[in-house]
Amino acid sequence: MTDAVRSGPDVAVADLDVVVLGGGGHVGLPLSLVLADSGARVGILDRDGAKLQRLAAGEMPFMENGADALLARILPTGRLVFGADPAMVARTDIVIVVIGTPVDEFLGPSMTVFERSADEIAPFLRPGTLIVLRSTVYPGTTAYVKGRFEASGCRVDVAFCPERIAEGHAVEELRSLPQIIGADDETAGDRAQALFARFATHFIRTSTREAELGKLFTNTWRYMKFAVANQFLMIAEQAGVDYTNVLRAVREDYPRAADLPGPGFAAGPCLFKDTMQLSAFTSDHFPMGLAAMQVNEGMPAFIVERLRRRYGNLAGRRIGILGMAFKAESDDSRASLSYKLRKLLIWEGAEVLATDPYVRDDRLLPLNDVLARSEILVLGAPHVAYRSLDVGGRDVVDIWGSMGGGIRL
């Protein structure tokens, strides 16, 4: 299904309350659904035509709790419009841009995606359009985007209102979490707050730069906590003790250690990238963040090294990886460290058999095949389905501690 758009910014009536640029993705789509469920007429603008067709047919393109039922309920109302033509923005006075700042090959921020997107929609923007940036951005991006539009002759209000959801729980958390409204003038802030007041009740007002840094600090703090947990695991393994038992001793009925997470792969499309953006932003390159990156990104190599120490030469060994998503109960494999582990094991000469109940990948095998053919199993993503799995006496490397602890490496 495509959108029949009336062209040009001179359209007299805005027949859409909001257009979400990048509205078919993991951040934009739940937001679009919740806005439409609140009564807004929402345009989902996305380059992926196949994804738009699936949505128009009532099919979610990825896992998101509660989204399937929400999509089915909203479609008959006609409050969702799908399109790939940037001219769609001429039909609204509010555009939410769900495009983050990617990291380039030098681990620095790249503004190319913002420049391209701004240039594509600029000819169609209505005078006074509110532009709301939603994805994590490099500090200063909001002001840069406003300047880019003004240089194109567009008079716009711009705000940064970062998403704060955990992937898979967006539908619930969009309504329950406070919304940060980052704006450098009252008009933009008031308009952005009115938009999110359709479904939210708690707002925190900041400047755009404060909101940008607040979002980066949030993700980086999570990433660094995971790095501490993973470093503790490495130390415990090298000391020859059961870290699961150490962690239980530290946390049980001891509130000051309640925020110490368990170990595991710290991956996905945000945490590493956002930590690197802070590194690029600061004059000292953020050595604590870089150290966290070395620990978390080094986990697959640590597993391979310890496997080599335990079993000797891994060439010819049949090793199964259970779970290729970047986290439990997800079908999202972006930046998953299970794939990095797979590559390292292949370089060691091992035969790697990988499986996942949710991820779509032609290289993956059914679980029964992996269990039947593997000598050693590694838990890559702690899906619930693996917790009580009968592994037939095989050695299991479980850094997550969700299958009873597994073997010490």
C-alpha positions, 0 to 999 in steps of 0.5 A: 500500500502506498500513499497518494500524496498531494504535492507541494507545501501549499496544501491548505489543510493538514489532513495528518496530525503527524508524520513519522519519518522512519516510522517503520522501524523499532522506534518509529513504529511503536510510537506511530501506533501509540499516537494513532491509538490516542486518536492522531492521524499518523503518516508512516514515512519509510523507505522500505516499501516491503515493510509498508506493505506488510504493515498495511496488511496487518503484519508487524515486521518485528517482535514488539509486545502488544503491537500486533493487537494494536495494529489490528485495532488501528488499521480499520480506523484509517488513522494510519497512512503509509508512504515512501514519498517525502512529499507526505510531510506536506500534509502535516504541521508536525514531523517526527524524525526517527533517524539516529546519528550513526557511527562511521568507520572511525567510530565517530558520528556521521551527519550524512543521514541527517543531511540527506533526510533534511534535504529530501523533506525540506521542499515539502515542509509547511511554514512553521512545521515542528520538527521533533528529533526522537532517536539518539543524536550526537550533541549539537545535532538538534541545533545543526538540523535547525540551521540546515532547514533554515539555510534551505529557506524553511521556517521550523520549530525544532525539539529533541525528545529522546525515546527512552524505551526498552525494545520489545516493551515500547507500547507499554513504556511510551505511556508510562515513562516520563517524556523529556522535552528538549527545546531552546525556545518556549514555542517549540517546547510547548508544541512538542509537549502538546504532541506527547500529551496525547498519551503521556502525563509526565514531562521533563523540560530541558534545553536541546543540548541537555536532552541530547547528553541526557540520552547519551549518558543513560545508554552509556551508563547501562553499557558501563554497568554491563562492562563491570559485570562482564569484567567481574565474570572474567576475574572470577573465571580466571580465579577458578570460582563460580561467578553465579555463586559470587553474584548471589552472595553479593546481591542477596538481601543487600540493597547497595548491590541491587543494581549490579547486573548479571554478565552477558553480551552487551550488544544491540544497535544503541549502547556501543554506538552511544558510548562511542559518540560520547568518546568522540564528543569529549576532549579526552576521548572518554577513557572509561567508555573506551574501557567498557567497549574493550570489555564488552566487545571482548567477550566473544574473544574471551569465550574463545580463549577459554574454550581453547584453554579447556579443550585445546585446538578447536579445529574440527570441533562442532560448537552450537550457539543457542540464540543469535538475537542481541538480547532475550525474547527478541528477533533483532540481531543487529550488532549481536555479539553471537555473530562475532562469536560465530565468526571467531570460532569459524576462524579457529576452524570449528564447525559452528551450528547456530540457532534462534527461535525468532531471528530470520537468517538462512544460515541458522538451523533448527534447534534439534539439529544443533543439539544433535550435532554439537559437542559443545553448546554456547548460550548466545541469547538467554531466551526463555526456551533455553532455560529448561532445555535438555542438552543431553549431557553436553558441556554448556558455556552459559555466561548469562547464568540462565541455564543453571550456570553452565561450565566454568571456562 
